[in-house]
């Protein structure tokens, strides 16, 4: 998972998997969901973050977590 914030666009993006999104769905004003080719969640974009989350240091937040596949089944 990767979380990034674009201060110029005032948009937060949460990416859940590698690759590219196939389509975008508008959930509500300022909230978009990206799906992959199989209809699985690829990412979430939240526009207008300053009005939603009052974090003064929001422009400095970038988290990067490794994207892994499903956990193996127990033996």
HTML snippet that shows the backbone in 3Dmol.js (N, CA, C, O; Angstrom):
<script src="https://3Dmol.org/build/3Dmol-min.js"></script>
<div id="view" style="width:600px;height:400px;position:relative"></div>
<script>
const pdb = `
ATOM      1  N   UNK A   1       0.852  -1.166   0.000  1.00  0.00           N
ATOM      2  CA  UNK A   1       0.000   0.000   0.000  1.00  0.00           C
ATOM      3  C   UNK A   1       0.899   1.230   0.000  1.00  0.00           C
ATOM      4  O   UNK A   1       1.932   1.260   0.669  1.00  0.00           O
ATOM      5  N   UNK A   2       0.495   2.231  -0.751  1.00  0.00           N
ATOM      6  CA  UNK A   2       1.222   3.495  -0.790  1.00  0.00           C
ATOM      7  C   UNK A   2       0.216   4.622  -0.609  1.00  0.00           C
ATOM      8  O   UNK A   2      -0.825   4.656  -1.266  1.00  0.00           O
ATOM      9  N   UNK A   3       0.540   5.540   0.288  1.00  0.00           N
ATOM     10  CA  UNK A   3      -0.316   6.691   0.551  1.00  0.00           C
ATOM     11  C   UNK A   3       0.483   7.940   0.209  1.00  0.00           C
ATOM     12  O   UNK A   3       1.601   8.122   0.692  1.00  0.00           O
ATOM     13  N   UNK A   4      -0.096   8.803  -0.629  1.00  0.00           N
ATOM     14  CA  UNK A   4       0.595  10.037  -0.992  1.00  0.00           C
ATOM     15  C   UNK A   4      -0.392  11.199  -1.016  1.00  0.00           C
ATOM     16  O   UNK A   4      -1.596  11.018  -1.200  1.00  0.00           O
ATOM     17  N   UNK A   5       0.157  12.397  -0.823  1.00  0.00           N
ATOM     18  CA  UNK A   5      -0.655  13.608  -0.816  1.00  0.00           C
ATOM     19  C   UNK A   5      -0.060  14.606  -1.793  1.00  0.00           C
ATOM     20  O   UNK A   5       1.140  14.880  -1.763  1.00  0.00           O
ATOM     21  N   UNK A   6      -0.907  15.149  -2.661  1.00  0.00           N
ATOM     22  CA  UNK A   6      -0.508  16.175  -3.619  1.00  0.00           C
ATOM     23  C   UNK A   6      -1.050  17.506  -3.105  1.00  0.00           C
ATOM     24  O   UNK A   6      -2.251  17.763  -3.180  1.00  0.00           O
ATOM     25  N   UNK A   7      -0.157  18.355  -2.580  1.00  0.00           N
ATOM     26  CA  UNK A   7      -0.583  19.622  -1.987  1.00  0.00           C
ATOM     27  C   UNK A   7      -1.200  20.559  -3.022  1.00  0.00           C
ATOM     28  O   UNK A   7      -2.143  21.285  -2.710  1.00  0.00           O
ATOM     29  N   UNK A   8      -0.682  20.552  -4.246  1.00  0.00           N
ATOM     30  CA  UNK A   8      -1.205  21.439  -5.290  1.00  0.00           C
ATOM     31  C   UNK A   8      -2.652  21.092  -5.629  1.00  0.00           C
ATOM     32  O   UNK A   8      -3.487  21.982  -5.790  1.00  0.00           O
ATOM     33  N   UNK A   9      -2.947  19.797  -5.735  1.00  0.00           N
ATOM     34  CA  UNK A   9      -4.306  19.340  -6.044  1.00  0.00           C
ATOM     35  C   UNK A   9      -5.149  19.162  -4.785  1.00  0.00           C
ATOM     36  O   UNK A   9      -6.361  18.967  -4.874  1.00  0.00           O
ATOM     37  N   UNK A  10      -4.515  19.227  -3.608  1.00  0.00           N
ATOM     38  CA  UNK A  10      -5.166  18.960  -2.320  1.00  0.00           C
ATOM     39  C   UNK A  10      -5.886  17.611  -2.367  1.00  0.00           C
ATOM     40  O   UNK A  10      -7.061  17.494  -2.017  1.00  0.00           O
ATOM     41  N   UNK A  11      -5.131  16.589  -2.816  1.00  0.00           N
ATOM     42  CA  UNK A  11      -5.707  15.255  -2.993  1.00  0.00           C
ATOM     43  C   UNK A  11      -4.821  14.195  -2.342  1.00  0.00           C
ATOM     44  O   UNK A  11      -3.597  14.225  -2.469  1.00  0.00           O
ATOM     45  N   UNK A  12      -5.459  13.267  -1.647  1.00  0.00           N
ATOM     46  CA  UNK A  12      -4.782  12.132  -1.032  1.00  0.00           C
ATOM     47  C   UNK A  12      -5.095  10.901  -1.864  1.00  0.00           C
ATOM     48  O   UNK A  12      -6.247  10.684  -2.242  1.00  0.00           O
ATOM     49  N   UNK A  13      -4.073  10.087  -2.157  1.00  0.00           N
ATOM     50  CA  UNK A  13      -4.292   8.863  -2.922  1.00  0.00           C
ATOM     51  C   UNK A  13      -3.758   7.681  -2.140  1.00  0.00           C
ATOM     52  O   UNK A  13      -2.621   7.701  -1.666  1.00  0.00           O
ATOM     53  N   UNK A  14      -4.581   6.649  -2.005  1.00  0.00           N
ATOM     54  CA  UNK A  14      -4.195   5.407  -1.344  1.00  0.00           C
ATOM     55  C   UNK A  14      -4.197   4.325  -2.417  1.00  0.00           C
ATOM     56  O   UNK A  14      -5.242   3.983  -2.969  1.00  0.00           O
ATOM     57  N   UNK A  15      -3.013   3.791  -2.704  1.00  0.00           N
ATOM     58  CA  UNK A  15      -2.848   2.761  -3.735  1.00  0.00           C
ATOM     59  C   UNK A  15      -2.673   1.414  -3.043  1.00  0.00           C
ATOM     60  O   UNK A  15      -1.803   1.260  -2.186  1.00  0.00           O
ATOM     61  N   UNK A  16      -3.501   0.438  -3.416  1.00  0.00           N
ATOM     62  CA  UNK A  16      -3.505  -0.861  -2.755  1.00  0.00           C
ATOM     63  C   UNK A  16      -2.752  -1.955  -3.491  1.00  0.00           C
ATOM     64  O   UNK A  16      -2.418  -2.976  -2.890  1.00  0.00           O
ATOM     65  N   UNK A  17      -2.474  -1.769  -4.775  1.00  0.00           N
ATOM     66  CA  UNK A  17      -1.804  -2.822  -5.537  1.00  0.00           C
ATOM     67  C   UNK A  17      -0.986  -2.234  -6.672  1.00  0.00           C
ATOM     68  O   UNK A  17      -1.218  -1.099  -7.089  1.00  0.00           O
ATOM     69  N   UNK A  18      -0.026  -3.006  -7.175  1.00  0.00           N
ATOM     70  CA  UNK A  18       0.780  -2.595  -8.321  1.00  0.00           C
ATOM     71  C   UNK A  18      -0.059  -2.675  -9.590  1.00  0.00           C
ATOM     72  O   UNK A  18      -1.138  -3.267  -9.598  1.00  0.00           O
ATOM     73  N   UNK A  19       0.445  -2.077 -10.652  1.00  0.00           N
ATOM     74  CA  UNK A  19      -0.244  -2.127 -11.930  1.00  0.00           C
ATOM     75  C   UNK A  19      -0.936  -0.809 -12.230  1.00  0.00           C
ATOM     76  O   UNK A  19      -0.509   0.252 -11.776  1.00  0.00           O
ATOM     77  N   UNK A  20      -2.011  -0.894 -13.001  1.00  0.00           N
ATOM     78  CA  UNK A  20      -2.772   0.297 -13.365  1.00  0.00           C
ATOM     79  C   UNK A  20      -4.253   0.051 -13.131  1.00  0.00           C
ATOM     80  O   UNK A  20      -4.725  -1.086 -13.147  1.00  0.00           O
ATOM     81  N   UNK A  21      -4.962   1.130 -12.915  1.00  0.00           N
ATOM     82  CA  UNK A  21      -6.407   0.996 -12.733  1.00  0.00           C
ATOM     83  C   UNK A  21      -7.078   0.884 -14.097  1.00  0.00           C
ATOM     84  O   UNK A  21      -6.579   1.409 -15.093  1.00  0.00           O
ATOM     85  N   UNK A  22      -8.205   0.200 -14.128  1.00  0.00           N
ATOM     86  CA  UNK A  22      -8.945   0.013 -15.374  1.00  0.00           C
ATOM     87  C   UNK A  22     -10.107   0.995 -15.486  1.00  0.00           C
ATOM     88  O   UNK A  22     -10.472   1.412 -16.585  1.00  0.00           O
ATOM     89  N   UNK A  23     -10.682   1.358 -14.349  1.00  0.00           N
ATOM     90  CA  UNK A  23     -11.803   2.304 -14.369  1.00  0.00           C
ATOM     91  C   UNK A  23     -11.922   3.000 -13.015  1.00  0.00           C
ATOM     92  O   UNK A  23     -11.418   2.526 -11.996  1.00  0.00           O
ATOM     93  N   UNK A  24     -12.605   4.137 -13.045  1.00  0.00           N
ATOM     94  CA  UNK A  24     -12.799   4.950 -11.846  1.00  0.00           C
ATOM     95  C   UNK A  24     -14.284   5.133 -11.608  1.00  0.00           C
ATOM     96  O   UNK A  24     -15.053   5.379 -12.537  1.00  0.00           O
ATOM     97  N   UNK A  25     -14.675   5.009 -10.352  1.00  0.00           N
ATOM     98  CA  UNK A  25     -16.077   5.247  -9.979  1.00  0.00           C
ATOM     99  C   UNK A  25     -16.136   6.383  -8.971  1.00  0.00           C
ATOM    100  O   UNK A  25     -15.354   6.433  -8.022  1.00  0.00           O
ATOM    101  N   UNK A  26     -17.073   7.289  -9.192  1.00  0.00           N
ATOM    102  CA  UNK A  26     -17.287   8.391  -8.259  1.00  0.00           C
ATOM    103  C   UNK A  26     -18.240   7.907  -7.172  1.00  0.00           C
ATOM    104  O   UNK A  26     -19.376   7.529  -7.458  1.00  0.00           O
ATOM    105  N   UNK A  27     -17.775   7.919  -5.930  1.00  0.00           N
ATOM    106  CA  UNK A  27     -18.600   7.491  -4.803  1.00  0.00           C
ATOM    107  C   UNK A  27     -19.448   8.663  -4.326  1.00  0.00           C
ATOM    108  O   UNK A  27     -20.647   8.526  -4.083  1.00  0.00           O
ATOM    109  N   UNK A  28     -18.805   9.808  -4.200  1.00  0.00           N
ATOM    110  CA  UNK A  28     -19.478  11.057  -3.844  1.00  0.00           C
ATOM    111  C   UNK A  28     -18.566  12.186  -4.288  1.00  0.00           C
ATOM    112  O   UNK A  28     -17.469  11.933  -4.787  1.00  0.00           O
ATOM    113  N   UNK A  29     -18.996  13.420  -4.116  1.00  0.00           N
ATOM    114  CA  UNK A  29     -18.177  14.556  -4.514  1.00  0.00           C
ATOM    115  C   UNK A  29     -16.842  14.509  -3.775  1.00  0.00           C
ATOM    116  O   UNK A  29     -16.803  14.509  -2.545  1.00  0.00           O
ATOM    117  N   UNK A  30     -15.752  14.469  -4.536  1.00  0.00           N
ATOM    118  CA  UNK A  30     -14.418  14.461  -3.948  1.00  0.00           C
ATOM    119  C   UNK A  30     -13.911  13.104  -3.501  1.00  0.00           C
ATOM    120  O   UNK A  30     -12.842  13.020  -2.897  1.00  0.00           O
ATOM    121  N   UNK A  31     -14.652  12.035  -3.781  1.00  0.00           N
ATOM    122  CA  UNK A  31     -14.223  10.686  -3.404  1.00  0.00           C
ATOM    123  C   UNK A  31     -14.354   9.760  -4.613  1.00  0.00           C
ATOM    124  O   UNK A  31     -15.457   9.473  -5.080  1.00  0.00           O
ATOM    125  N   UNK A  32     -13.198   9.299  -5.109  1.00  0.00           N
ATOM    126  CA  UNK A  32     -13.156   8.437  -6.282  1.00  0.00           C
ATOM    127  C   UNK A  32     -12.508   7.109  -5.921  1.00  0.00           C
ATOM    128  O   UNK A  32     -11.571   7.063  -5.124  1.00  0.00           O
ATOM    129  N   UNK A  33     -13.009   6.032  -6.510  1.00  0.00           N
ATOM    130  CA  UNK A  33     -12.469   4.696  -6.274  1.00  0.00           C
ATOM    131  C   UNK A  33     -12.000   4.139  -7.613  1.00  0.00           C
ATOM    132  O   UNK A  33     -12.756   4.111  -8.584  1.00  0.00           O
ATOM    133  N   UNK A  34     -10.754   3.700  -7.656  1.00  0.00           N
ATOM    134  CA  UNK A  34     -10.199   3.076  -8.858  1.00  0.00           C
ATOM    135  C   UNK A  34     -10.256   1.565  -8.705  1.00  0.00           C
ATOM    136  O   UNK A  34      -9.958   1.025  -7.640  1.00  0.00           O
ATOM    137  N   UNK A  35     -10.644   0.885  -9.785  1.00  0.00           N
ATOM    138  CA  UNK A  35     -10.747  -0.576  -9.797  1.00  0.00           C
ATOM    139  C   UNK A  35      -9.814  -1.146 -10.856  1.00  0.00           C
ATOM    140  O   UNK A  35      -9.528  -0.487 -11.855  1.00  0.00           O
ATOM    141  N   UNK A  36      -9.336  -2.376 -10.638  1.00  0.00           N
ATOM    142  CA  UNK A  36      -8.510  -3.034 -11.646  1.00  0.00           C
ATOM    143  C   UNK A  36      -9.409  -3.745 -12.655  1.00  0.00           C
ATOM    144  O   UNK A  36     -10.632  -3.622 -12.592  1.00  0.00           O
ATOM    145  N   UNK A  37      -8.815  -4.479 -13.570  1.00  0.00           N
ATOM    146  CA  UNK A  37      -9.582  -5.149 -14.632  1.00  0.00           C
ATOM    147  C   UNK A  37     -10.563  -6.186 -14.100  1.00  0.00           C
ATOM    148  O   UNK A  37     -11.573  -6.464 -14.747  1.00  0.00           O
ATOM    149  N   UNK A  38     -10.283  -6.761 -12.931  1.00  0.00           N
ATOM    150  CA  UNK A  38     -11.171  -7.762 -12.329  1.00  0.00           C
ATOM    151  C   UNK A  38     -12.203  -7.132 -11.387  1.00  0.00           C
ATOM    152  O   UNK A  38     -12.972  -7.844 -10.740  1.00  0.00           O
ATOM    153  N   UNK A  39     -12.218  -5.797 -11.312  1.00  0.00           N
ATOM    154  CA  UNK A  39     -13.176  -5.114 -10.452  1.00  0.00           C
ATOM    155  C   UNK A  39     -12.741  -5.019  -9.000  1.00  0.00           C
ATOM    156  O   UNK A  39     -13.536  -4.646  -8.137  1.00  0.00           O
ATOM    157  N   UNK A  40     -11.477  -5.357  -8.721  1.00  0.00           N
ATOM    158  CA  UNK A  40     -10.954  -5.265  -7.357  1.00  0.00           C
ATOM    159  C   UNK A  40     -10.457  -3.853  -7.085  1.00  0.00           C
ATOM    160  O   UNK A  40     -10.071  -3.127  -8.001  1.00  0.00           O
ATOM    161  N   UNK A  41     -10.473  -3.479  -5.821  1.00  0.00           N
ATOM    162  CA  UNK A  41     -10.036  -2.152  -5.418  1.00  0.00           C
ATOM    163  C   UNK A  41      -8.568  -1.947  -5.757  1.00  0.00           C
ATOM    164  O   UNK A  41      -7.713  -2.727  -5.338  1.00  0.00           O
ATOM    165  N   UNK A  42      -8.279  -0.901  -6.513  1.00  0.00           N
ATOM    166  CA  UNK A  42      -6.912  -0.546  -6.879  1.00  0.00           C
ATOM    167  C   UNK A  42      -6.437   0.639  -6.037  1.00  0.00           C
ATOM    168  O   UNK A  42      -5.317   0.637  -5.526  1.00  0.00           O
ATOM    169  N   UNK A  43      -7.299   1.652  -5.897  1.00  0.00           N
ATOM    170  CA  UNK A  43      -6.914   2.838  -5.146  1.00  0.00           C
ATOM    171  C   UNK A  43      -8.108   3.714  -4.818  1.00  0.00           C
ATOM    172  O   UNK A  43      -9.192   3.566  -5.382  1.00  0.00           O
ATOM    173  N   UNK A  44      -7.875   4.632  -3.890  1.00  0.00           N
ATOM    174  CA  UNK A  44      -8.902   5.586  -3.474  1.00  0.00           C
ATOM    175  C   UNK A  44      -8.295   6.979  -3.544  1.00  0.00           C
ATOM    176  O   UNK A  44      -7.194   7.204  -3.043  1.00  0.00           O
ATOM    177  N   UNK A  45      -9.011   7.919  -4.166  1.00  0.00           N
ATOM    178  CA  UNK A  45      -8.571   9.308  -4.216  1.00  0.00           C
ATOM    179  C   UNK A  45      -9.570  10.166  -3.455  1.00  0.00           C
ATOM    180  O   UNK A  45     -10.777  10.095  -3.685  1.00  0.00           O
ATOM    181  N   UNK A  46      -9.044  10.973  -2.548  1.00  0.00           N
ATOM    182  CA  UNK A  46      -9.873  11.885  -1.769  1.00  0.00           C
ATOM    183  C   UNK A  46      -9.423  13.297  -2.114  1.00  0.00           C
ATOM    184  O   UNK A  46      -8.291  13.685  -1.826  1.00  0.00           O
ATOM    185  N   UNK A  47     -10.314  14.061  -2.731  1.00  0.00           N
ATOM    186  CA  UNK A  47     -10.013  15.421  -3.164  1.00  0.00           C
ATOM    187  C   UNK A  47     -10.580  16.401  -2.140  1.00  0.00           C
ATOM    188  O   UNK A  47     -11.685  16.211  -1.632  1.00  0.00           O
ATOM    189  N   UNK A  48      -9.819  17.444  -1.844  1.00  0.00           N
ATOM    190  CA  UNK A  48     -10.247  18.427  -0.855  1.00  0.00           C
ATOM    191  C   UNK A  48      -9.904  17.991   0.561  1.00  0.00           C
ATOM    192  O   UNK A  48     -10.708  18.145   1.481  1.00  0.00           O
ATOM    193  N   UNK A  49      -8.716  17.452   0.728  1.00  0.00           N
ATOM    194  CA  UNK A  49      -8.311  16.902   2.024  1.00  0.00           C
ATOM    195  C   UNK A  49      -8.261  17.940   3.133  1.00  0.00           C
ATOM    196  O   UNK A  49      -8.590  17.626   4.277  1.00  0.00           O
ATOM    197  N   UNK A  50      -7.859  19.158   2.829  1.00  0.00           N
ATOM    198  CA  UNK A  50      -7.734  20.183   3.876  1.00  0.00           C
ATOM    199  C   UNK A  50      -9.057  20.423   4.584  1.00  0.00           C
ATOM    200  O   UNK A  50      -9.074  20.723   5.777  1.00  0.00           O
ATOM    201  N   UNK A  51     -10.160  20.296   3.869  1.00  0.00           N
ATOM    202  CA  UNK A  51     -11.472  20.482   4.471  1.00  0.00           C
ATOM    203  C   UNK A  51     -11.979  19.251   5.191  1.00  0.00           C
ATOM    204  O   UNK A  51     -12.923  19.339   5.977  1.00  0.00           O
ATOM    205  N   UNK A  52     -11.370  18.104   4.938  1.00  0.00           N
ATOM    206  CA  UNK A  52     -11.814  16.845   5.538  1.00  0.00           C
ATOM    207  C   UNK A  52     -10.982  16.448   6.748  1.00  0.00           C
ATOM    208  O   UNK A  52     -11.523  15.967   7.744  1.00  0.00           O
ATOM    209  N   UNK A  53      -9.664  16.647   6.669  1.00  0.00           N
ATOM    210  CA  UNK A  53      -8.767  16.253   7.754  1.00  0.00           C
ATOM    211  C   UNK A  53      -7.869  17.441   8.086  1.00  0.00           C
ATOM    212  O   UNK A  53      -7.000  17.794   7.288  1.00  0.00           O
ATOM    213  N   UNK A  54      -8.060  18.057   9.240  1.00  0.00           N
ATOM    214  CA  UNK A  54      -7.256  19.231   9.597  1.00  0.00           C
ATOM    215  C   UNK A  54      -5.871  18.846  10.130  1.00  0.00           C
ATOM    216  O   UNK A  54      -5.615  18.944  11.330  1.00  0.00           O
ATOM    217  N   UNK A  55      -4.992  18.414   9.245  1.00  0.00           N
ATOM    218  CA  UNK A  55      -3.636  18.048   9.638  1.00  0.00           C
ATOM    219  C   UNK A  55      -2.686  19.093   9.046  1.00  0.00           C
ATOM    220  O   UNK A  55      -2.531  19.152   7.827  1.00  0.00           O
ATOM    221  N   UNK A  56      -2.048  19.918   9.882  1.00  0.00           N
ATOM    222  CA  UNK A  56      -1.168  20.973   9.366  1.00  0.00           C
ATOM    223  C   UNK A  56      -0.006  20.449   8.523  1.00  0.00           C
ATOM    224  O   UNK A  56       0.429  21.127   7.592  1.00  0.00           O
ATOM    225  N   UNK A  57       0.490  19.289   8.822  1.00  0.00           N
ATOM    226  CA  UNK A  57       1.640  18.740   8.117  1.00  0.00           C
ATOM    227  C   UNK A  57       1.237  17.756   7.020  1.00  0.00           C
ATOM    228  O   UNK A  57       2.051  16.921   6.625  1.00  0.00           O
ATOM    229  N   UNK A  58       0.016  17.829   6.524  1.00  0.00           N
ATOM    230  CA  UNK A  58      -0.487  16.866   5.546  1.00  0.00           C
ATOM    231  C   UNK A  58       0.399  16.775   4.308  1.00  0.00           C
ATOM    232  O   UNK A  58       0.557  15.690   3.749  1.00  0.00           O
ATOM    233  N   UNK A  59       0.971  17.874   3.873  1.00  0.00           N
ATOM    234  CA  UNK A  59       1.816  17.881   2.688  1.00  0.00           C
ATOM    235  C   UNK A  59       3.105  17.103   2.834  1.00  0.00           C
ATOM    236  O   UNK A  59       3.787  16.847   1.842  1.00  0.00           O
ATOM    237  N   UNK A  60       3.451  16.723   4.049  1.00  0.00           N
ATOM    238  CA  UNK A  60       4.696  15.999   4.279  1.00  0.00           C
ATOM    239  C   UNK A  60       4.484  14.506   4.465  1.00  0.00           C
ATOM    240  O   UNK A  60       5.445  13.781   4.723  1.00  0.00           O
ATOM    241  N   UNK A  61       3.249  14.025   4.341  1.00  0.00           N
ATOM    242  CA  UNK A  61       2.963  12.614   4.590  1.00  0.00           C
ATOM    243  C   UNK A  61       3.120  11.794   3.314  1.00  0.00           C
ATOM    244  O   UNK A  61       2.453  12.062   2.315  1.00  0.00           O
ATOM    245  N   UNK A  62       3.986  10.813   3.347  1.00  0.00           N
ATOM    246  CA  UNK A  62       4.083   9.799   2.297  1.00  0.00           C
ATOM    247  C   UNK A  62       4.486   8.505   2.970  1.00  0.00           C
ATOM    248  O   UNK A  62       5.554   8.425   3.577  1.00  0.00           O
ATOM    249  N   UNK A  63       3.651   7.499   2.870  1.00  0.00           N
ATOM    250  CA  UNK A  63       3.937   6.188   3.436  1.00  0.00           C
ATOM    251  C   UNK A  63       4.022   5.194   2.301  1.00  0.00           C
ATOM    252  O   UNK A  63       3.262   5.280   1.337  1.00  0.00           O
ATOM    253  N   UNK A  64       4.929   4.261   2.404  1.00  0.00           N
ATOM    254  CA  UNK A  64       5.099   3.261   1.357  1.00  0.00           C
ATOM    255  C   UNK A  64       5.239   1.893   2.005  1.00  0.00           C
ATOM    256  O   UNK A  64       6.226   1.622   2.689  1.00  0.00           O
ATOM    257  N   UNK A  65       4.251   1.032   1.790  1.00  0.00           N
ATOM    258  CA  UNK A  65       4.264  -0.325   2.316  1.00  0.00           C
ATOM    259  C   UNK A  65       4.410  -1.283   1.148  1.00  0.00           C
ATOM    260  O   UNK A  65       3.842  -1.040   0.084  1.00  0.00           O
ATOM    261  N   UNK A  66       5.164  -2.375   1.319  1.00  0.00           N
ATOM    262  CA  UNK A  66       5.273  -3.338   0.223  1.00  0.00           C
ATOM    263  C   UNK A  66       3.924  -3.961  -0.108  1.00  0.00           C
ATOM    264  O   UNK A  66       3.126  -4.251   0.784  1.00  0.00           O
ATOM    265  N   UNK A  67       3.681  -4.159  -1.379  1.00  0.00           N
ATOM    266  CA  UNK A  67       2.449  -4.798  -1.830  1.00  0.00           C
ATOM    267  C   UNK A  67       2.745  -6.279  -1.997  1.00  0.00           C
ATOM    268  O   UNK A  67       3.650  -6.663  -2.738  1.00  0.00           O
ATOM    269  N   UNK A  68       1.979  -7.099  -1.306  1.00  0.00           N
ATOM    270  CA  UNK A  68       2.207  -8.541  -1.369  1.00  0.00           C
ATOM    271  C   UNK A  68       0.940  -9.246  -1.802  1.00  0.00           C
ATOM    272  O   UNK A  68      -0.151  -8.677  -1.765  1.00  0.00           O
ATOM    273  N   UNK A  69       1.095 -10.480  -2.208  1.00  0.00           N
ATOM    274  CA  UNK A  69      -0.049 -11.290  -2.612  1.00  0.00           C
ATOM    275  C   UNK A  69      -0.752 -11.846  -1.393  1.00  0.00           C
ATOM    276  O   UNK A  69      -0.397 -11.507  -0.264  1.00  0.00           O
ATOM    277  N   UNK A  70      -1.744 -12.696  -1.605  1.00  0.00           N
ATOM    278  CA  UNK A  70      -2.482 -13.281  -0.491  1.00  0.00           C
ATOM    279  C   UNK A  70      -1.580 -14.161   0.367  1.00  0.00           C
ATOM    280  O   UNK A  70      -0.606 -14.738  -0.118  1.00  0.00           O
ATOM    281  N   UNK A  71      -1.920 -14.252   1.642  1.00  0.00           N
ATOM    282  CA  UNK A  71      -1.175 -15.102   2.567  1.00  0.00           C
ATOM    283  C   UNK A  71      -1.331 -16.560   2.155  1.00  0.00           C
ATOM    284  O   UNK A  71      -2.414 -16.968   1.738  1.00  0.00           O
ATOM    285  N   UNK A  72      -0.260 -17.355   2.265  1.00  0.00           N
ATOM    286  CA  UNK A  72      -0.391 -18.776   1.933  1.00  0.00           C
ATOM    287  C   UNK A  72      -1.302 -19.484   2.925  1.00  0.00           C
ATOM    288  O   UNK A  72      -1.365 -19.120   4.100  1.00  0.00           O
ATOM    289  N   UNK A  73      -2.000 -20.492   2.439  1.00  0.00           N
ATOM    290  CA  UNK A  73      -2.905 -21.265   3.301  1.00  0.00           C
ATOM    291  C   UNK A  73      -2.085 -22.060   4.313  1.00  0.00           C
ATOM    292  O   UNK A  73      -1.005 -22.555   3.992  1.00  0.00           O
ATOM    293  N   UNK A  74      -2.609 -22.182   5.549  1.00  0.00           N
ATOM    294  CA  UNK A  74      -1.879 -22.964   6.549  1.00  0.00           C
ATOM    295  C   UNK A  74      -1.755 -24.423   6.111  1.00  0.00           C
ATOM    296  O   UNK A  74      -2.644 -24.971   5.459  1.00  0.00           O
ATOM    297  N   UNK A  75      -0.631 -25.037   6.484  1.00  0.00           N
ATOM    298  CA  UNK A  75      -0.388 -26.436   6.093  1.00  0.00           C
ATOM    299  C   UNK A  75      -1.137 -27.404   6.969  1.00  0.00           C
ATOM    300  O   UNK A  75      -1.041 -28.616   6.774  1.00  0.00           O
TER     301      UNK A  75
END
`;
const viewer = $3Dmol.createViewer("view");
viewer.addModel(pdb, "pdb");
viewer.setStyle({}, {cartoon: {color: "spectrum"}});
viewer.zoomTo();
viewer.render();
</script>
